[in-house]
């Protein structure tokens, strides 16, 4: 019976059509209710899990914080330049996302290095050049290792209706974040099908009224 | 002439077969190294969490005040072991060359075999420091 309830919840959240008949992506993480009084009436809002602030430097040596992503939908991942296994595959796949949305100015990609000691600004720039990155649409970020690991806990939370499978920093996930800094999807960055789903989901997300 | 051609064709096929076998052996060995690397990277997250727990305790404040100087010294030593294991992995990753362009089959086999030994050693060190820090963090929890 419990399985049936979960299944119904997954189907309901998977399609997520609201009154305005726009298809919406689910929202990950814990949620709380916040009550406040507006014009004498008690109003209850849902407070969703959001990505906290962070301090990093990008491949150009510019300081990058969460505020630099305001009014952007973005895709995040974790990598390191000397990774011989999944990272090259992930970034070949991420290039497909980069190319698919080159005309969408409010979409960014950010890749946090988990080996900041080696991945200096110069190393990140060289890596960016090798990938063929130009401009400010895809930032490779260096920060304090401990802070990046702590931050990863905010990105790798599970969806409420999913099986409680723990996600790890080196699992190769791409994480889709909306303009309100909420997690809207997690995708296996090593799998082309999953990356295609990400591309489709970005289009769905972009069509939501509050993401325009 | 026909015999010569036949022998030549057999030699070519034999050489091609050999090259394919060599490449397969190299790939198998390299995959083994990468697999151990990925396992260590999975453990690194756990290692970092333990290091961060210790950093939280050692940071000046009410939590740190609950611990004696002796306990904090031991904690510092546990932390150093975690950092040393993590740095060993970073160094290994930095020097590891997965492509080995221009190297012969024998050189590649020798290299991957050596790297496998090195990364297995790091893997064992990770397991030991994680288990040690887990045990210590449980013991000193206040």
Interface residues (C-beta under 8 A of the other chain):
Chain A: X80 X82 X83 X84 X85 X86 X115 X117 X118 X145 X146 X149 X150 X152 X168 X169 X170
Chain B: X34 X37 X38 X41 X42 X44 X45 X48 X49 X51 X52 X55 X87 X90 X93 X94 X96 X98
